[in-house]
């Protein structure tokens, strides 16, 4: 296609790609990084207006890619291809984050582990309980979502938690659950649940290393707070 016939946004796309390659992600503000993602879903349309509408609605890049698909579809210009592109970025980010913590000593990679848990759970609309399984050297050998509940409650049965740890061959556990309210302050029910899991695990020689509650912008560690 002759330059005179090329849509105006083609040159813009080329410049954004080059800035990304030359300077990395920090060379681009949120709306331009989002434009690059949208290019993959909308190859023949100017994506700047859609990127700006998404940021007007959700405020930040991370809030856009973690937004509920139903909320994304309410934004003008967002169809299934855009939703799929955004969710692909989210899945890739989580998978990369997981590789930074799995098969690692949790004590030496604690910040990375909390970053992973926050990225995975902080924006969930309902509570979920995630189990982190450790070996005798405190290496994270596996992790999984054990239960999903409501906006303020997750069903938990200590025997089931311990049974799963035995199946995995874990010597220690970390419980992680989120508070969709955004406030990671432990409730009395959280404290009682932790006590019961600790007792059930100890009876079979398994250590409850910590219980972490993930909020929107911070987390609470029971061990750090003297609750464990």
N, C-alpha and C positions, 0 to 999 in steps of 0.2 A: 504494500500500500504506500502511495506517495505521501510525503510528509504533509502536504496540503490537505490530504484526505483523512489523515489520522485524527481521531477524536482528541480533544485537548488533554484528556486525562492520561493518555499513553505516555507522554513525556514526563508527567508528574509521577506516574508509577515507576518509570525507569529511574528517576532521581531518588525516590524513596528506597528502592531496592539497593541502589548504590550506596546511599547513606547508611543503610543497615549493614551492608557488607563491609564498609570502610570503618564504621564507628561502633557497630554493635547496637543492641537494643536501646542503650542509654542515649544514642544519638537521635532518637525519635520520641516525641511526646506521645501520650496515650492514644490520641485520635489518629495519628499517622501510623502507629504500630497496628492499630485496629484496622485501618485502611488496608494495610498489607495482608492481613488475614482475610478481609472481605474480598480482596482481588481474587483469591482462590475460588470463592463461591460465585462471584459475579464478574466474569471476565470482560464483559462488553458494556459496562455501565460505570459512571462516576460513582465511587463508593464513599467519597468524603461526606456527603449529606447524611448517609445512613450511619456512618461512624459517629458523626456529631449527635445525631438523634439518639443513638444508643448510649452515648456518654451523658447526654442531658437526662436520660431516664435513669441510668444506673450509677452515674458519677465517676467510676473508676474502671480501668481496664480489667482488673481482676473481678470486679463485681459484674461486668458484662459477661465474661466467659463462664462464670459460675452461676449465672442467673437461671431461673427455671425456664425451660423451653416455652411454656405457655406465656410467660411474661415477655420473653423475647419476641414472640410472634405478634404481640400487640403493637410493636414498634413498626411504623410505616417503612415498607421496603424490605422487611425481614421475612424471608420464606424458609422452606425446609433446607435449602442449600446453605444459607447463612447459619441457621441453627446448627447444622451438622459441622460446619467449619469451626464454629466457636467451641462446640463440645469436643471436637478433635483436639483443639489446642489445650483445653482443660485436661482431657485424658492424657495427653502427652506430657503435660507439666506434672501431673500426679505420678505418672509412671517414672519419670526422671527423678522426682523427689524421693520416691520409694527406693530407688537404687542407691540413694545416698545413706540409707539407714539399714536396709536388710543385710544380714550377715555382718553387722558391725557391732562393736561394743557400745551399748546404749549410754554408758557413762561418758565415754569420749566423744559421742556423737549426739549428745542430748539436745542441743539446739536444733540440729538438723531433724531429729525425730519430732520435736515439737512443731517445727515448721511443717513437716509432713502431715501431722495430725491436724494442725490448724487448717491447712489447705484442703484437707479431705473432709473435715467435719464442721468447721466454724459456721458455714452458711447453710447447713442442713436445716430444714423446717421442722423436723421431728427429731426426738432424741434417738441416738444410736449408741450402742455399747460395742466398743472395739477391744479385742483381746490381743495383747502383744506377748508372744511366747519367747522366753529366754532360756539359754542353756546354762550350765554351771559357771561359765565364764562371763555371764551377762551379755552374751551375744544374741542379738535379735534373730531368731531362726525362722519365725513366721508371724503373721498377723492376719486377723480376719474380723469382719463384722459379726458379732455374736447374736445381737438382738436389735430390733428396731421397734420403737414405741410411739408415743404420742408427743405432743408439744412439750409436755412436762413430766413424762414418766417413761421409763424403759423397764420392761419385765426382766428380772434377773433371778436365776436359781443357782445358788452357790454350788450345788452338787454338779450341775451341768457345766459350769465354768471349769471346775476341777477335773471332771471327766474329760473335757476337751483338751485340757493341758496334758493329761496322761496320754491321750491318743497321739498328741503331737510329740510327746517325749520331752516336754519342757520341765526345767527345774525351778523356774521362777516365772512370775506373771506381772504384767502391768495392765491395769484396767484404764481405759480411756473412754469417757463419754462426753457428749456436748450438751450445752444448755442453749436451746434456740433463742431464749430471751437475750442472750449475749452476756449475761452476768455469770461468771464461773464460780460464784460463792457456793460452797457445799451446803446442801440442805441437811436436816436431821436424818432424812431417809437415806441420803447419800452416805452419811457417816455410819449409819446402822448397817447398810448393805455392805460397806467395805469391811466392817468388823466380821460379819458372817462369812464373807468370802475368805478373809484372812484365816479364820479358824478352820474352815473346811479344807483349805489348802494345806495348812500346817499339819493337819491330821494325817496327810499323805506325803509329807516331806517336801511340799512345794512352797516356795516363798512368794508372798505378795510384795513385790518390790515397790510399787507405788500405785496410786490411783490419781489420774489427772482429769480435771474437768476443763474442757475447751469452751471458751467464750468467744465473742466476736473479735476482740482485739487483744486478749490476754488469756492466760490459763492459770489454774490453781493446781499445785502439786500437794497431795496430802502429806507426803513425806517432808517436804519443805516447810509445811505449815504445822508440823508436829502432830498430825492427825492419824499417823500410821505407826 
